[in-house]
Amino acid sequence: MQGRQVEELQAYQRMEAFISRNAAHLGTIPNTLPRRNIVAAIKAITEAFTAQARTERMRQSLTTKKHDLREALRREMGPLIALPQATSMAPELENMRNLRFPPIRIDDMTLIGDARALRKMAARHEAVFIRCGRKRNFLEHLDGMIAALEECIMARDGERVEHRRQTILVVTELKRARFNRDILTATMKEQLREPRPDLLKAWMAAIRMRQKPGPKRKRASS
């Protein structure tokens, strides 16, 4: 959520509070479709703000988890890459001597691809790796770490998509609220200008915002 979006929501909440508080003096306005649309927009925007905050927290948490899983996978790959270098211990692995430890900034999918390729090569010499000190389930353990990283990346990407969906929803509902605000304002001016100018003034104060709604405009360079 953005500061001016929050301020705009607060303006619509003030409008709704004004209508509820002065319903007896507003004739049919409280029962009009624009008022109902404003109420629906307030509810949708509030729920979207809550969902945005939740998805952002989840995205940050999953990003941290992803970094931890990446490092754990790189560490797990280390001994499998290092062992073929010691050909005196395992001459059967000489065909794996060209493998290199993945760099720290390697792309996620490249890391997963390298881990899968390493797993495939290690499976051909499983008995040799076990004889040289790897646990009997080292391949299954590597499979689990690859799968965990993939699942974490997919979950994080899912939270990004959901955050974007909620952002679009906020923009859509704010546009709807503006349209109905303008209709209500025109109706208020028509019905209150003569008999209740004090209420019209209070309405105009309720809908006033320090920042104009919509994208923030850049200042023109001098």
ROLO-270590 format. One record per residue: x, y, z negated of N, C-alpha, C in turn. Coordinates in nm, 4 decimals. Layout:
# residues N
      n_c1      n_c2      n_c3     ca_c1     ca_c2     ca_c3      c_c1      c_c2      c_c3
         X         Y         Z         X         Y         Z         X         Y         Z
...
//
This chain:
# residues 222
      n_c1      n_c2      n_c3     ca_c1     ca_c2     ca_c3      c_c1      c_c2      c_c3
    0.0833   -0.1189    0.0000    0.0000    0.0000    0.0000    0.0874    0.1247    0.0000
    0.0342    0.2329    0.0543    0.1068    0.3591    0.0608    0.0381    0.4620   -0.0281
    0.1170    0.5611   -0.0700    0.0651    0.6599   -0.1629   -0.0574    0.7325   -0.1121
   -0.0563    0.7712    0.0164   -0.1712    0.8446    0.0689   -0.2913    0.7536    0.0881
   -0.2692    0.6224    0.1064   -0.3817    0.5294    0.1127   -0.4475    0.5163   -0.0239
   -0.3651    0.5124   -0.1284   -0.4187    0.5072   -0.2652   -0.4977    0.6336   -0.2951
   -0.4432    0.7477   -0.2553   -0.5119    0.8742   -0.2802   -0.6447    0.8798   -0.2051
   -0.6458    0.8266   -0.0843   -0.7695    0.8249   -0.0072   -0.8738    0.7356   -0.0732
   -0.8312    0.6188   -0.1203   -0.9227    0.5303   -0.1926   -0.9796    0.6009   -0.3151
   -0.8943    0.6716   -0.3884   -0.9410    0.7434   -0.5071   -1.0447    0.8496   -0.4708
   -1.0277    0.9136   -0.3549   -1.1261    1.0120   -0.3103   -1.2611    0.9453   -0.2856
   -1.2619    0.8269   -0.2248   -1.3876    0.7561   -0.2005   -1.4499    0.7096   -0.3319
   -1.3681    0.6748   -0.4271   -1.4205    0.6377   -0.5584   -1.4841    0.7585   -0.6282
   -1.4237    0.8755   -0.6113   -1.4837    0.9980   -0.6671   -1.6163    1.0286   -0.5979
   -1.6214    1.0074   -0.4663   -1.7454    1.0286   -0.3923   -1.8562    0.9381   -0.4456
   -1.8240    0.8117   -0.4640   -1.9232    0.7168   -0.5130   -1.9678    0.7529   -0.6544
   -1.8716    0.7946   -0.7362   -1.9076    0.8365   -0.8727   -1.9988    0.9593   -0.8691
   -1.9713    1.0516   -0.7776   -2.0530    1.1722   -0.7639   -2.1969    1.1347   -0.7264
   -2.2111    1.0458   -0.6284   -2.3454    1.0051   -0.5850   -2.4201    0.9346   -0.6978
   -2.3528    0.8459   -0.7682   -2.4170    0.7751   -0.8795   -2.4593    0.8714   -0.9895
   -2.3739    0.9682   -1.0176   -2.4006    1.0631   -1.1273   -2.5129    1.1606   -1.0930
   -2.5256    1.1951   -0.9645   -2.6225    1.2978   -0.9233   -2.7338    1.2412   -0.8362
   -2.7580    1.1124   -0.8461   -2.8551    1.0463   -0.7587   -2.9923    1.1127   -0.7638
   -3.0320    1.1595   -0.8803   -3.1656    1.2185   -0.8950   -3.1811    1.3470   -0.8153
   -3.0706    1.4109   -0.7785   -3.0763    1.5388   -0.7076   -3.0399    1.5257   -0.5599
   -3.0189    1.4042   -0.5118   -2.9678    1.3870   -0.3751   -3.0694    1.3271   -0.2795
   -3.1956    1.3204   -0.3210   -3.3004    1.2699   -0.2322   -3.2742    1.1268   -0.1886
   -3.2725    1.1042   -0.0565   -3.2563    0.9683   -0.0023   -3.1104    0.9298    0.0207
   -3.0190    1.0246   -0.0028   -2.8766    0.9981    0.0250   -2.8242    0.8719   -0.0435
   -2.8567    0.8485   -0.1728   -2.8015    0.7288   -0.2384   -2.8427    0.5978   -0.1719
   -2.9525    0.5986   -0.0946   -3.0012    0.4747   -0.0332   -2.9666    0.4641    0.1149
   -2.8832    0.5543    0.1640   -2.8512    0.5533    0.3069   -2.7449    0.4498    0.3400
   -2.7393    0.4117    0.4676   -2.6383    0.3165    0.5146   -2.4959    0.3694    0.4972
   -2.4684    0.4966    0.5265   -2.3313    0.5457    0.5052   -2.2844    0.5296    0.3612
   -2.3734    0.5520    0.2653   -2.3343    0.5339    0.1248   -2.3029    0.3868    0.0992
   -2.3869    0.2953    0.1504   -2.3611    0.1524    0.1298   -2.2301    0.1112    0.1962
   -2.2024    0.1700    0.3113   -2.0765    0.1390    0.3810   -1.9548    0.1867    0.3007
   -1.9682    0.3025    0.2371   -1.8597    0.3532    0.1519   -1.8346    0.2574    0.0354
   -1.9435    0.2111   -0.0263   -1.9303    0.1171   -0.1391   -1.8613   -0.0111   -0.0932
   -1.9012   -0.0630    0.0245   -1.8402   -0.1863    0.0772   -1.6925   -0.1642    0.1099
   -1.6611   -0.0474    0.1641   -1.5214   -0.0173    0.1988   -1.4350   -0.0079    0.0733
   -1.4877    0.0551   -0.0312   -1.4127    0.0655   -0.1572   -1.3792   -0.0738   -0.2101
   -1.4768   -0.1624   -0.2083   -1.4560   -0.2990   -0.2564   -1.3518   -0.3716   -0.1716
   -1.3635   -0.3615   -0.0382   -1.2707   -0.4317    0.0510   -1.1285   -0.3778    0.0372
   -1.1144   -0.2459    0.0267   -0.9812   -0.1857    0.0159   -0.9169   -0.2224   -0.1176
   -0.9949   -0.2187   -0.2239   -0.9420   -0.2548   -0.3568   -0.8927   -0.3991   -0.3578
   -0.9718   -0.4895   -0.2990   -0.9317   -0.6307   -0.2929   -0.8079   -0.6480   -0.2053
   -0.8004   -0.5711   -0.0968   -0.6835   -0.5818   -0.0080   -0.5578   -0.5303   -0.0760
   -0.5692   -0.4216   -0.1529   -0.4537   -0.3711   -0.2278   -0.4039   -0.4765   -0.3259
   -0.4977   -0.5433   -0.3940   -0.4594   -0.6488   -0.4885   -0.3892   -0.7634   -0.4165
   -0.4434   -0.8023   -0.3016   -0.3829   -0.9110   -0.2239   -0.2459   -0.8709   -0.1710
   -0.2303   -0.7457   -0.1282   -0.1005   -0.6974   -0.0809    0.0044   -0.7077   -0.1909
   -0.0321   -0.6653   -0.3120    0.0624   -0.6699   -0.4236    0.1011   -0.8141   -0.4548
    0.0027   -0.9048   -0.4492    0.0312   -1.0456   -0.4782    0.1233   -1.1050   -0.3720
    0.0933   -1.0794   -0.2443    0.1759   -1.1371   -0.1382    0.3171   -1.0796   -0.1400
    0.3305   -0.9525   -0.1768    0.4646   -0.8927   -0.1842    0.5453   -0.9574   -0.2967
    0.4804   -0.9816   -0.4109    0.5507   -1.0507   -0.5213    0.5914   -1.1909   -0.4789
    0.5020   -1.2620   -0.4123    0.5323   -1.3978   -0.3677    0.6437   -1.3966   -0.2640
    0.6397   -1.3008   -0.1727    0.7432   -1.2930   -0.0692    0.8801   -1.2709   -0.1313
    0.8873   -1.1803   -0.2286    1.0147   -1.1537   -0.2941    1.0636   -1.2765   -0.3708
    0.9705   -1.3438   -0.4392    1.0073   -1.4642   -0.5141    1.0565   -1.5739   -0.4200
    0.9873   -1.5921   -0.3083    1.0265   -1.6961   -0.2129    1.1567   -1.6615   -0.1416
    1.1821   -1.5325   -0.1219    1.3096   -1.4921   -0.0612    1.4252   -1.5274   -0.1535
    1.4080   -1.5000   -0.2838    1.5104   -1.5374   -0.3817    1.5299   -1.6882   -0.3843
    1.4187   -1.7618   -0.3840    1.4260   -1.9080   -0.3846    1.4948   -1.9590   -0.2589
    1.4657   -1.8957   -0.1449    1.5272   -1.9370   -0.0192    1.6790   -1.9216   -0.0253
    1.7267   -1.8101   -0.0788    1.8716   -1.7893   -0.0902    1.9347   -1.8986   -0.1770
    1.8677   -1.9337   -0.2865    1.9195   -2.0392   -0.3752    1.9241   -2.1739   -0.3018
    1.8175   -2.2046   -0.2271    1.8134   -2.3315   -0.1542    1.9169   -2.3361   -0.0425
    1.9399   -2.2226    0.0233    2.0438   -2.2159    0.1265    2.1807   -2.2503    0.0680
    2.2117   -2.1871   -0.0468    2.3423   -2.2112   -0.1075    2.3551   -2.3547   -0.1559
    2.2464   -2.4087   -0.2096    2.2499   -2.5481   -0.2552    2.2731   -2.6422   -0.1371
    2.2101   -2.6145   -0.0244    2.2287   -2.6985    0.0941    2.3711   -2.6867    0.1474
    2.4240   -2.5651    0.1514    2.5619   -2.5462    0.1975    2.6596   -2.6231    0.1073
    2.6343   -2.6175   -0.0238    2.7226   -2.6912   -0.1169    2.7101   -2.8419   -0.0956
    2.5901   -2.8881   -0.0673    2.5697   -3.0310   -0.0442    2.6395   -3.0757    0.0843
    2.6423   -2.9887    0.1835    2.7077   -3.0221    0.3098    2.8600   -3.0219    0.2964
    2.9116   -2.9445    0.2006    3.0557   -2.9276    0.1865    3.1340   -3.0575    0.1797
    3.1053   -3.1474    0.0851    3.1833   -3.2720    0.0757    3.1702   -3.3608    0.1999
    3.0530   -3.3568    0.2643    3.0347   -3.4395    0.3839    3.1183   -3.3872    0.4999
    3.1428   -3.2568    0.4989    3.2272   -3.1973    0.6026    3.3748   -3.2133    0.5685
    3.4065   -3.2054    0.4371    3.5461   -3.2106    0.3937    3.6057   -3.3510    0.4032
    3.5230   -3.4526    0.3774    3.5759   -3.5888    0.3731    3.6417   -3.6319    0.5048
    3.5834   -3.6039    0.6196    3.6499   -3.6451    0.7446    3.7864   -3.5803    0.7652
    3.8101   -3.4659    0.7002    3.9418   -3.4018    0.7151    4.0516   -3.4878    0.6524
    4.0136   -3.5661    0.5498    4.1110   -3.6536    0.4830    4.1094   -3.7897    0.5524
    4.1669   -3.7961    0.6685    4.1606   -3.9189    0.7476    4.2315   -4.0358    0.6817
    4.3228   -4.0063    0.5889    4.3902   -4.1165    0.5197    4.2915   -4.1920    0.4317
    4.1875   -4.1202    0.3802    4.0862   -4.1857    0.2983    3.9834   -4.2577    0.3845
    3.9483   -4.1956    0.4968    3.8415   -4.2522    0.5806    3.8748   -4.2314    0.7273
    3.9655   -4.3106    0.7826    4.0017   -4.2937    0.9246    3.8838   -4.3155    1.0182
    3.7791   -4.3856    0.9716    3.6615   -4.4097    1.0560    3.5877   -4.2799    1.0884
    3.6124   -4.1744    1.0091    3.5405   -4.0481    1.0261    3.6180   -3.9472    1.1105
    3.7201   -3.9939    1.1780    3.8046   -3.9003    1.2530    3.7252   -3.8231    1.3577
    3.6188   -3.8850    1.4109    3.5382   -3.8165    1.5128    3.4550   -3.7022    1.4544
    3.4586   -3.6862    1.3211    3.3849   -3.5770    1.2564    3.4781   -3.4658    1.2091
    3.6033   -3.4713    1.2494    3.7015   -3.3749    1.1979    3.6777   -3.2329    1.2492
    3.6026   -3.2181    1.3569    3.5797   -3.0849    1.4128    3.4686   -3.0078    1.3405
    3.4007   -3.0729    1.2470    3.2942   -3.0055    1.1732    3.3522   -2.8943    1.0861
    3.2780   -2.7835    1.0753    3.3223   -2.6702    0.9937    3.2133   -2.6335    0.8931
    3.2581   -2.5858    0.7766    3.1641   -2.5470    0.6717    3.0824   -2.4269    0.7193
    2.9491   -2.4299    0.7049    2.8658   -2.3192    0.7547    2.8955   -2.1893    0.6808
    2.9112   -2.0781    0.7527    2.9403   -1.9497    0.6884    2.8235   -1.9020    0.6032
    2.8506   -1.8132    0.5101    2.7488   -1.7689    0.4147    2.6350   -1.6948    0.4825
    2.6625   -1.6251    0.5922    2.5592   -1.5456    0.6595    2.4962   -1.6190    0.7780
    2.5091   -1.7487    0.7829    2.4521   -1.8248    0.8923    2.3000   -1.8097    0.8951
    2.2432   -1.8050    1.0149    2.0981   -1.7954    1.0310    2.0293   -1.9176    0.9687
    1.9119   -1.8959    0.9133    1.8400   -2.0036    0.8441    1.8214   -2.1261    0.9323
    1.7673   -2.1058    1.0527    1.7378   -2.2192    1.1390    1.8650   -2.2849    1.1919
    1.9701   -2.2057    1.2097    2.0980   -2.2645    1.2505    2.1533   -2.3522    1.1396
    2.1413   -2.3060    1.0163    2.1859   -2.3853    0.9019    2.1096   -2.5169    0.8945
    1.9788   -2.5097    0.9115    1.8980   -2.6322    0.9077    1.9369   -2.7249    1.0230
    1.9571   -2.6681    1.1406    1.9992   -2.7504    1.2543    2.1335   -2.8164    1.2312
    2.2289   -2.7416    1.1739    2.3611   -2.7985    1.1435    2.3497   -2.9088    1.0387
    2.2632   -2.8876    0.9400    2.2463   -2.9880    0.8346    2.1874   -3.1162    0.8918
    2.0939   -3.1028    0.9832    2.0335   -3.2217    1.0459    2.1365   -3.2959    1.1313
    2.2178   -3.2187    1.2043    2.3207   -3.2821    1.2868    2.4218   -3.3557    1.1990
    2.4595   -3.2927    1.0877    2.5527   -3.3561    0.9944    2.4920   -3.4827    0.9368
    2.3650   -3.4759    0.9025    2.2966   -3.5930    0.8455    2.2973   -3.7086    0.9450
    2.2726   -3.6773    1.0727    2.2698   -3.7804    1.1757    2.4068   -3.8468    1.1896
    2.5134   -3.7649    1.1882    2.6478   -3.8220    1.2001    2.6858   -3.9013    1.0759
    2.6482   -3.8495    0.9580    2.6817   -3.9186    0.8333    2.6098   -4.0524    0.8242
    2.4871   -4.0589    0.8799    2.4108   -4.1840    0.8731    2.4810   -4.2966    0.9482
    2.5585   -4.2613    1.0506    2.6309   -4.3637    1.1265    2.7431   -4.4261    1.0434
    2.7892   -4.3498    0.9436    2.9009   -4.3986    0.8604    2.8609   -4.3969    0.7127
    2.7350   -4.4298    0.6871    2.6837   -4.4229    0.5499    2.7698   -4.5037    0.4531
    2.8061   -4.6240    0.4905    2.8843   -4.7102    0.4019    3.0208   -4.6493    0.3708
    3.0802   -4.5805    0.4681    3.2113   -4.5179    0.4473    3.1997   -4.4051    0.3450
    3.0976   -4.3222    0.3584    3.0785   -4.2123    0.2628    3.0542   -4.2661    0.1220
    2.9764   -4.3727    0.1111    2.9504   -4.4312   -0.0212    3.0791   -4.4887   -0.0789
    3.1576   -4.5537    0.0051    3.2844   -4.6106   -0.0405    3.3794   -4.5012   -0.0899
    3.3674   -4.3811   -0.0313    3.4559   -4.2706   -0.0693    3.3979   -4.1834   -0.1813
    3.2903   -4.2289   -0.2441    3.2422   -4.1601   -0.3637    3.1061   -4.0969   -0.3570
    3.0412   -4.0929   -0.2403    2.9079   -4.0355   -0.2338    2.8070   -4.1319   -0.2945
    2.7023   -4.0778   -0.3530    2.5993   -4.1630   -0.4125    2.5255   -4.2392   -0.3028
    2.4663   -4.3526   -0.3416    2.3987   -4.4364   -0.2439    2.2798   -4.3663   -0.1774
    2.2208   -4.2710   -0.2481    2.1047   -4.2010   -0.1922    2.1421   -4.0629   -0.1376
    2.2683   -4.0444   -0.0997    2.3114   -3.9096   -0.0595    2.2378   -3.8604    0.0647
    2.2006   -3.9513    0.1551    2.1268   -3.9101    0.2749    1.9859   -3.8651    0.2396
    1.9199   -3.9387    0.1501    1.7854   -3.9002    0.1064    1.7892   -3.7655    0.0337
    1.8948   -3.7457   -0.0441    1.9095   -3.6185   -0.1161    1.9270   -3.5033   -0.0170
    2.0058   -3.5260    0.0863    2.0252   -3.4228    0.1885    1.8937   -3.3956    0.2617
    1.8189   -3.5014    0.2921    1.6886   -3.4845    0.3570    1.5967   -3.3966    0.2713
    1.5959   -3.4227    0.1410    1.5101   -3.3467    0.0506    1.5468   -3.1992    0.0463
    1.6759   -3.1702    0.0490    1.7201   -3.0302    0.0443    1.6857   -2.9572    0.1733
    1.6987   -3.0258    0.2866    1.6604   -2.9657    0.4150    1.5110   -2.9359    0.4156
    1.4315   -3.0342    0.3717    1.2861   -3.0168    0.3698    1.2451   -2.9038    0.2757
    1.3107   -2.8933    0.1604    1.2767   -2.7887    0.0642    1.3023   -2.6499    0.1213
    1.4136   -2.6349    0.1920    1.4446   -2.5053    0.2533    1.3438   -2.4727    0.3627
    1.3097   -2.5709    0.4452    1.2113   -2.5478    0.5507    1.0768   -2.5057    0.4921
    1.0318   -2.5749    0.3893    0.9028   -2.5431    0.3276    0.9032   -2.4033    0.2671
    1.0141   -2.3650    0.2068    1.0250   -2.2327    0.1458    1.0185   -2.1240    0.2535
    1.0874   -2.1461    0.3644    1.0858   -2.0488    0.4742    0.9449   -2.0360    0.5308
    0.8766   -2.1474    0.5486    0.7405   -2.1444    0.6013    0.6462   -2.0724    0.5053
    0.6624   -2.0978    0.3759    0.5769   -2.0317    0.2769    0.6013   -1.8814    0.2748
    0.7288   -1.8421    0.2805    0.7606   -1.6985    0.2819    0.7043   -1.6316    0.4065
    0.7187   -1.6972    0.5210    0.6647   -1.6405    0.6445    0.5128   -1.6309    0.6383
    0.4506   -1.7286    0.5724    0.3054   -1.7240    0.5553    0.2618   -1.6051    0.4717
    0.3382   -1.5742    0.3671    0.3068   -1.4578    0.2840    0.3244   -1.3286    0.3639
    0.4236   -1.3248    0.4508    0.4429   -1.2070    0.5363    0.3227   -1.1860    0.6272
    0.2736   -1.2954    0.6862    0.1578   -1.2871    0.7754    0.0356   -1.2392    0.6986
    0.0159   -1.2932    0.5784   -0.0994   -1.2529    0.4970   -0.0887   -1.1072    0.4550
    0.0316   -1.0622    0.4201    0.0510   -0.9216    0.3833    0.0159   -0.8320    0.5017
    0.0587   -0.8715    0.6202    0.0270   -0.7935    0.7398   -0.1231   -0.7915    0.7648
   -0.1894   -0.9049    0.7450   -0.3350   -0.9119    0.7649   -0.4068   -0.8172    0.6698
   -0.3638   -0.8151    0.5435   -0.4260   -0.7254    0.4464   -0.3977   -0.5793    0.4796
   -0.2792   -0.5515    0.5321   -0.2455   -0.4143    0.5726   -0.3377   -0.3666    0.6843
   -0.3624   -0.4534    0.7822   -0.4539   -0.4199    0.8919   -0.5949   -0.3985    0.8382
   -0.6349   -0.4825    0.7421   -0.7673   -0.4688    0.6813   -0.7827   -0.3340    0.6121
   -0.6796   -0.2919    0.5392   -0.6841   -0.1620    0.4707   -0.7027   -0.0496    0.5715
   -0.6248   -0.0527    0.6786   -0.6336    0.0523    0.7810   -0.7735    0.0552    0.8419
   -0.8289   -0.0625    0.8714   -0.9620   -0.0714    0.9317   -1.0694   -0.0172    0.8381
   -1.0619   -0.0570    0.7103   -1.1636   -0.0136    0.6141   -1.1516    0.1354    0.5835
   -1.0314    0.1883    0.5826   -1.0150    0.3324    0.5608   -1.0764    0.4115    0.6759
   -1.0597    0.3626    0.7978   -1.1222    0.4296    0.9126   -1.2743    0.4266    0.9001
   -1.3270    0.3123    0.8584   -1.4720    0.3005    0.8404   -1.5196    0.3963    0.7327
   -1.4435    0.4053    0.6237   -1.4825    0.4944    0.5146   -1.4794    0.6405    0.5587
   -1.3787    0.6789    0.6376   -1.3722    0.8174    0.6865   -1.4935    0.8534    0.7712
   -1.5302    0.7622    0.8599   -1.6451    0.7859    0.9466   -1.7711    0.8083    0.8637
   -1.7944    0.7237    0.7649   -1.9139    0.7358    0.6819   -1.9051    0.8544    0.5856
   -1.7835    0.8875    0.5425   -1.7658    1.0088    0.4609   -1.8103    1.1321    0.5377
   -1.7735    1.1391    0.6650   -1.8097    1.2555    0.7468   -1.9617    1.2649    0.7642
   -2.0261    1.1499    0.7823   -2.1726    1.1507    0.7936   -2.2356    1.1980    0.6635
   -2.1864    1.1476    0.5503   -2.2401    1.1891    0.4209   -2.2169    1.3380    0.3960
   -2.0998    1.3850    0.4344   -2.0690    1.5268    0.4132   -2.1632    1.6156    0.4937
   -2.1897    1.5773    0.6180   -2.2825    1.6546    0.7010   -2.4226    1.6544    0.6396
   -2.4620    1.5385    0.5853   -2.5945    1.5291    0.5225   -2.5993    1.6131    0.3956
   -2.4921    1.6076    0.3173   -2.4859    1.6880    0.1944   -2.4976    1.8371    0.2262
   -2.4275    1.8830    0.3282   -2.4315    2.0248    0.3649   -2.5724    2.0654    0.4065
   -2.6383    1.9772    0.4815   -2.7737    2.0069    0.5289   -2.8736    2.0130    0.4132
   -2.8598    1.9216    0.3163   -2.9597    1.9125    0.2102   -2.9287    1.9984    0.0885
   -2.8009    2.0327    0.0653   -2.7645    2.0990   -0.0605   -2.7209    2.2440   -0.0441
   -2.6946    2.2899    0.0775   -2.6371    2.4231    0.0952   -2.7242    2.5314    0.0309
   -2.8568    2.5228    0.0512   -2.9460    2.6260   -0.0027   -2.9896    2.5959   -0.1462
   -3.0487    2.4762   -0.1732   -3.1020    2.4578   -0.3091   -2.9948    2.4343   -0.4154
   -2.8855    2.3648   -0.3816   -2.7854    2.3291   -0.4839   -2.6439    2.3507   -0.4320
   -2.6024    2.4746   -0.4116   -2.4654    2.4994   -0.3643   -2.3601    2.4515   -0.4637
   -2.3981    2.4449   -0.5921   -2.3040    2.3957   -0.6928   -2.2709    2.2484   -0.6708
   -2.3745    2.1705   -0.6347   -2.3504    2.0284   -0.6075   -2.2692    2.0105   -0.4795
   -2.2961    2.0923   -0.3797   -2.2194    2.0833   -0.2558   -2.0724    2.1151   -0.2819
   -2.0482    2.2151   -0.3648   -1.9103    2.2499   -0.3999   -1.8420    2.1345   -0.4732
   -1.9161    2.0704   -0.5625   -1.8601    1.9565   -0.6362   -1.8311    1.8396   -0.5419
   -1.9191    1.8206   -0.4438   -1.8953    1.7155   -0.3447   -1.7685    1.7424   -0.2646
   -1.7528    1.8639   -0.2182   -1.6358    1.8989   -0.1398   -1.5073    1.8830   -0.2218
   -1.5168    1.9117   -0.3512   -1.4003    1.8925   -0.4387   -1.3691    1.7437   -0.4548
   -1.4749    1.6618   -0.4591   -1.4555    1.5175   -0.4781   -1.3848    1.4543   -0.3589
   -1.4169    1.5025   -0.2378   -1.3601    1.4375   -0.1195   -1.2247    1.4966   -0.0796
   -1.1837    1.6047   -0.1467   -1.0586    1.6712   -0.1093   -0.9381    1.5859   -0.1480
   -0.8397    1.5820   -0.0594   -0.7154    1.5087   -0.0858   -0.5965    1.6007   -0.0627
   -0.4904    1.5770   -0.1390   -0.3686    1.6574   -0.1213   -0.3022    1.6247    0.0117
   -0.3080    1.4966    0.0509   -0.2479    1.4548    0.1776   -0.3580    1.4159    0.2741
   -0.3425    1.4519    0.4002   -0.4395    1.4129    0.5005   -0.4275    1.2639    0.5267
   -0.5409    1.1952    0.5482   -0.5346    1.0508    0.5759   -0.4696    1.0231    0.7093
   -0.4230    0.9004    0.7242   -0.3587    0.8595    0.8485   -0.2087    0.8603    0.8359
   -0.1375    0.8260    0.9440    0.0103    0.8184    0.9407    0.0727    0.9518    0.9043
    0.1801    0.9446    0.8286    0.2513    1.0658    0.7878    0.3254    1.1220    0.9085
    0.3022    1.2512    0.9356    0.3645    1.3139    1.0516    0.5038    1.3641    1.0193
    0.5949    1.3481    1.1167    0.7306    1.3972    1.0998    0.7331    1.5470    1.1296
    0.8166    1.6172    1.0543    0.8321    1.7588    1.0800    0.9093    1.7808    1.2100
    0.8674    1.8815    1.2834    0.9373    1.9121    1.4080    1.0735    1.9705    1.3767
    1.1735    1.9255    1.4488    1.3096    1.9741    1.4244    1.3214    2.1158    1.4758
    1.3948    2.1972    1.4020    1.4106    2.3394    1.4407    1.5205    2.3549    1.5442
//
